């Protein structure tokens, strides 16, 4: 039986009691499920609170377009949530005959051969090369509408998996949120921005730890200079920890780049928080000896001993019921150390 809710159940409300009742009536009319009723109610309330606040037209346009772009992005990706995806970043200005373009093409091809899909910014250069290598059926394009320079490349143009964004921040949300791995090829300000943002999100725990690979042309020095700056300037000044440089891998070899991503998911599958505990879903359980070794090696980031279960915790709502769990009382002190823990799990 459908449960009728009343606005008094919500603490986040409009000033008008009648308006609150009408929001509830709309949700009841649409038969919004119990589990999402509060979320939909508060989203509608937030929109109308902007009216109560007297938000200006410019503010409304930003909120309106951002919500529209997110809704459409969620819709496009919804059918592919169970497919692993790698986001490829790189310059739109790289010529098609450049060695970096050849690397991007080969990377896109190899990742789709491994069963993955590829996400790019839909532009030319590195993005177009990776898109061509991946093929239209196995790729997404997340284009940005600019006054000049950026049009969707021919390998994703007019495809249902092409999404055009007005705002960089909504585009970045999907480039990062939908990725199970990221590969960065040489690029300009945008690529460096994306590299540092990805590292920041992982370092601070705002993005689950994932493989982040910096791929150069054979013998190239672009990412070597990047790494030298991080290790030679940031770390010695105490602006990052020494372990933080381990959040990425650098290579000019496609075999190594692909292996770095695939090996990350050899045993480790995915993660989520259940209360204060970090729960890893694994493809197979750890041996008793490996679990004991893990607890000894990583005691600095664990508040208590890690343990295993045969299936999901109750709060996981039955997600991936076939996978064993590694339950970690992770103290959230160092996500670079957590990356080392994942590497240990995959080697065990």
Legacy VTK file of the C-alpha trace (Angstrom):
# vtk DataFile Version 3.0
C-alpha trace
ASCII
DATASET POLYDATA
POINTS 348 float
0.000 0.000 0.000
1.281 3.484 -0.846
2.166 5.524 2.242
0.813 9.072 2.451
3.306 11.570 3.836
2.627 14.945 5.380
4.799 18.035 5.283
5.110 18.019 9.085
7.460 15.048 8.674
9.980 17.330 7.012
12.117 19.874 8.827
13.223 21.544 5.597
10.165 23.499 4.467
8.890 26.608 2.770
7.462 29.485 4.784
3.971 28.750 3.450
2.212 25.758 5.034
-0.112 25.581 2.038
2.848 25.397 -0.350
4.350 22.568 1.730
1.063 20.660 1.584
0.924 21.114 -2.179
4.429 19.700 -2.574
3.377 16.666 -0.540
0.195 16.316 -2.578
2.204 16.359 -5.804
4.577 13.668 -4.534
1.636 11.542 -3.434
-0.113 12.031 -6.771
3.020 10.843 -8.589
3.390 7.934 -6.142
7.016 8.781 -5.399
8.621 5.770 -3.627
9.192 5.806 0.117
12.972 5.647 -0.238
13.240 8.809 -2.362
10.217 10.794 -1.152
12.219 13.079 1.143
14.867 13.752 -1.514
12.328 14.774 -4.146
10.440 16.850 -1.593
13.551 18.717 -0.510
14.667 19.322 -4.105
11.299 20.897 -4.923
11.510 22.883 -1.699
15.012 24.114 -2.567
13.856 25.393 -5.953
10.984 27.322 -4.380
13.184 28.600 -1.549
15.088 30.469 -4.241
11.821 32.289 -4.948
11.416 33.031 -1.229
15.004 34.286 -1.143
14.350 36.640 -4.049
17.057 35.046 -6.210
18.005 37.101 -9.240
17.444 35.978 -12.811
21.157 35.307 -13.315
21.271 33.017 -10.278
18.140 31.209 -11.436
19.610 30.617 -14.888
22.705 28.969 -13.394
20.678 26.705 -11.093
18.182 25.910 -13.851
20.788 24.920 -16.444
22.958 22.992 -13.964
20.004 20.879 -12.844
18.920 20.250 -16.439
22.427 19.172 -17.424
22.733 16.831 -14.451
19.331 15.260 -15.067
20.152 14.535 -18.694
23.627 13.232 -17.845
22.202 10.830 -15.256
19.701 9.608 -17.843
22.344 8.920 -20.513
24.705 7.047 -18.183
22.007 5.102 -16.314
21.939 2.238 -18.827
25.736 1.776 -18.600
26.331 1.912 -14.837
27.557 -1.687 -14.684
30.080 -1.219 -17.518
33.592 -0.122 -16.441
34.600 3.191 -17.984
37.848 5.113 -18.306
37.909 8.872 -18.820
40.595 10.117 -21.203
41.896 13.685 -20.862
44.268 15.470 -23.226
44.758 18.385 -25.581
42.259 19.190 -28.326
45.155 20.753 -30.285
47.324 17.653 -30.722
47.682 16.925 -34.488
46.341 13.579 -35.771
49.816 12.485 -36.912
51.474 13.250 -33.553
52.853 10.323 -31.485
50.591 11.338 -28.579
47.547 10.894 -30.828
48.784 7.435 -31.790
49.112 6.571 -28.102
45.591 7.828 -27.371
44.165 5.843 -30.294
45.906 2.674 -29.162
44.816 3.193 -25.578
41.164 3.621 -26.561
41.307 0.494 -28.708
42.954 -1.642 -26.015
40.580 -0.569 -23.274
37.502 -1.405 -25.319
39.084 -4.730 -26.299
39.272 -5.385 -22.540
35.528 -4.768 -22.181
35.680 -1.157 -21.029
34.030 1.960 -22.415
35.819 5.274 -22.972
34.673 8.750 -21.936
36.244 11.847 -23.490
35.517 15.543 -23.669
34.305 14.927 -27.255
36.819 17.326 -28.805
39.499 16.722 -31.414
43.187 15.977 -30.799
43.781 13.456 -28.014
40.068 13.185 -27.312
39.231 12.432 -30.926
42.048 9.900 -31.224
40.920 8.001 -28.117
37.313 8.162 -29.352
38.302 6.798 -32.750
40.261 3.980 -31.136
37.375 3.083 -28.852
34.713 3.292 -31.547
31.332 4.969 -31.423
29.532 2.048 -29.783
31.946 1.886 -26.858
32.407 5.561 -26.035
30.789 8.669 -24.583
31.439 12.296 -25.483
30.983 15.086 -22.950
31.266 18.240 -25.020
31.564 21.796 -23.712
29.903 24.635 -25.577
32.580 27.277 -26.221
32.651 30.384 -28.425
35.354 28.698 -30.510
37.628 25.667 -30.829
35.406 22.894 -29.475
33.075 20.888 -31.704
32.239 17.236 -31.216
34.657 14.986 -33.092
33.227 12.880 -35.949
33.559 9.624 -33.977
30.910 10.698 -31.435
29.003 13.507 -33.205
25.219 12.937 -33.330
25.513 9.876 -31.091
22.955 9.415 -28.275
25.911 9.130 -25.878
27.084 12.660 -26.733
26.162 15.209 -24.059
26.726 18.948 -24.506
27.319 21.076 -21.411
27.211 24.811 -20.868
29.116 24.673 -17.594
32.530 23.192 -16.980
31.570 22.194 -13.433
28.676 19.963 -14.504
30.798 18.472 -17.283
33.621 17.750 -14.824
31.155 16.094 -12.471
30.374 13.431 -15.074
33.934 13.088 -16.383
34.952 12.123 -12.840
31.806 10.572 -11.352
31.259 8.018 -14.103
34.905 6.945 -14.334
36.395 3.766 -12.911
39.822 4.947 -14.107
41.386 8.058 -15.634
44.092 8.373 -18.269
45.709 11.736 -18.903
47.723 12.512 -22.012
49.746 15.719 -22.538
47.600 18.826 -22.768
47.174 22.465 -21.852
45.593 24.338 -18.965
42.439 22.218 -19.107
44.310 18.918 -18.892
46.485 20.134 -16.016
43.400 21.455 -14.248
41.748 18.062 -14.633
44.879 16.269 -13.393
45.135 18.366 -10.252
41.403 18.255 -9.592
41.352 14.460 -9.895
44.332 14.189 -7.547
42.715 16.603 -5.089
39.429 14.699 -5.060
41.184 11.380 -4.443
43.614 12.837 -1.880
40.731 14.325 0.143
38.415 11.331 -0.141
35.811 13.136 -2.223
36.383 10.611 -5.011
36.958 6.900 -4.394
40.547 5.848 -5.024
40.921 4.724 -8.636
43.754 4.190 -11.121
45.054 7.505 -12.463
47.564 7.022 -15.289
49.658 9.742 -16.945
50.474 8.527 -20.469
53.155 10.151 -22.622
54.517 9.525 -26.092
57.429 7.054 -26.205
60.421 8.831 -24.692
58.321 11.899 -23.858
59.125 14.276 -21.006
55.777 16.038 -20.456
54.644 14.010 -17.445
58.203 13.536 -16.179
58.370 17.313 -15.706
54.976 17.210 -13.984
56.185 14.497 -11.601
59.449 16.333 -10.930
57.468 19.413 -9.883
55.307 17.357 -7.519
58.174 15.375 -5.995
60.754 18.157 -6.139
58.689 21.184 -5.105
55.392 20.195 -3.477
56.511 17.270 -1.324
59.731 18.831 0.099
57.781 21.961 1.093
55.273 19.849 2.996
52.405 20.873 0.721
51.583 17.220 0.077
52.703 14.084 1.871
55.439 11.960 0.336
52.918 9.154 -0.241
50.591 11.394 -2.280
52.772 11.043 -5.368
51.696 7.403 -5.326
48.140 8.380 -6.242
49.147 8.357 -9.916
51.286 6.254 -12.228
53.344 7.619 -15.111
54.301 5.684 -18.245
55.006 5.987 -21.963
54.148 2.326 -22.552
50.576 1.367 -23.467
50.957 -2.142 -22.076
51.841 -0.646 -18.692
49.025 1.910 -18.867
46.378 -0.711 -19.591
47.808 -3.159 -17.045
47.782 -0.479 -14.340
44.029 -0.065 -14.794
43.070 -3.710 -15.206
45.277 -4.893 -12.329
43.624 -2.377 -9.993
40.417 -4.403 -10.347
42.014 -7.863 -10.209
40.682 -8.549 -6.687
39.259 -5.180 -5.618
35.839 -4.485 -7.161
34.305 -1.365 -5.587
33.660 0.378 -2.285
31.139 2.248 -0.199
30.875 3.595 3.311
28.496 1.979 5.787
28.412 4.334 8.741
32.021 4.910 9.747
33.244 1.716 8.097
34.699 1.512 4.607
33.496 -1.627 2.842
35.428 -3.106 -0.086
33.658 -5.516 -2.417
36.181 -8.134 -3.540
36.176 -10.612 -6.408
37.495 -13.257 -4.021
38.164 -13.299 -0.271
41.610 -12.814 1.215
43.313 -15.716 2.917
43.587 -15.617 6.703
47.332 -14.998 6.371
46.825 -12.123 3.913
44.219 -10.515 6.185
46.566 -10.722 9.166
49.382 -9.238 7.080
47.094 -6.407 5.916
46.160 -5.536 9.498
49.829 -5.419 10.484
51.011 -3.397 7.483
48.238 -0.802 7.557
47.589 -0.378 11.276
48.412 3.339 10.873
45.212 3.939 8.876
42.938 1.458 10.664
41.218 2.251 13.967
40.735 -1.474 14.558
41.338 -4.750 12.756
39.804 -5.235 9.307
37.504 -8.216 8.894
35.719 -10.101 6.107
32.126 -11.162 5.441
30.679 -13.492 2.811
28.238 -10.942 1.400
26.775 -7.456 1.718
26.164 -5.654 4.977
22.523 -4.920 5.734
22.843 -1.224 4.883
24.092 -2.077 1.376
20.554 -3.109 0.357
21.721 -6.285 -1.333
24.162 -4.652 -3.760
26.507 -7.176 -5.424
25.279 -10.052 -3.227
27.718 -12.539 -4.743
30.858 -10.647 -3.685
32.701 -11.077 -0.365
33.416 -7.957 1.700
36.485 -6.561 3.391
35.286 -4.270 6.190
37.803 -1.573 7.103
37.604 0.748 10.120
39.499 3.287 7.981
40.489 6.454 9.844
40.469 8.616 6.683
43.885 10.017 7.540
45.670 9.082 4.298
43.999 8.099 1.047
47.397 7.573 -0.553
47.999 4.855 2.047
44.565 3.482 1.208
45.733 3.211 -2.406
48.678 1.143 -1.142
46.232 -1.049 0.765
44.245 -1.674 -2.427
47.466 -2.595 -4.227
48.233 -5.047 -1.413
44.768 -6.615 -1.761
45.257 -7.049 -5.503
48.618 -8.767 -4.998
47.284 -11.129 -2.323
LINES 1 349
348 0 1 2 3 4 5 6 7 8 9 10 11 12 13 14 15 16 17 18 19 20 21 22 23 24 25 26 27 28 29 30 31 32 33 34 35 36 37 38 39 40 41 42 43 44 45 46 47 48 49 50 51 52 53 54 55 56 57 58 59 60 61 62 63 64 65 66 67 68 69 70 71 72 73 74 75 76 77 78 79 80 81 82 83 84 85 86 87 88 89 90 91 92 93 94 95 96 97 98 99 100 101 102 103 104 105 106 107 108 109 110 111 112 113 114 115 116 117 118 119 120 121 122 123 124 125 126 127 128 129 130 131 132 133 134 135 136 137 138 139 140 141 142 143 144 145 146 147 148 149 150 151 152 153 154 155 156 157 158 159 160 161 162 163 164 165 166 167 168 169 170 171 172 173 174 175 176 177 178 179 180 181 182 183 184 185 186 187 188 189 190 191 192 193 194 195 196 197 198 199 200 201 202 203 204 205 206 207 208 209 210 211 212 213 214 215 216 217 218 219 220 221 222 223 224 225 226 227 228 229 230 231 232 233 234 235 236 237 238 239 240 241 242 243 244 245 246 247 248 249 250 251 252 253 254 255 256 257 258 259 260 261 262 263 264 265 266 267 268 269 270 271 272 273 274 275 276 277 278 279 280 281 282 283 284 285 286 287 288 289 290 291 292 293 294 295 296 297 298 299 300 301 302 303 304 305 306 307 308 309 310 311 312 313 314 315 316 317 318 319 320 321 322 323 324 325 326 327 328 329 330 331 332 333 334 335 336 337 338 339 340 341 342 343 344 345 346 347
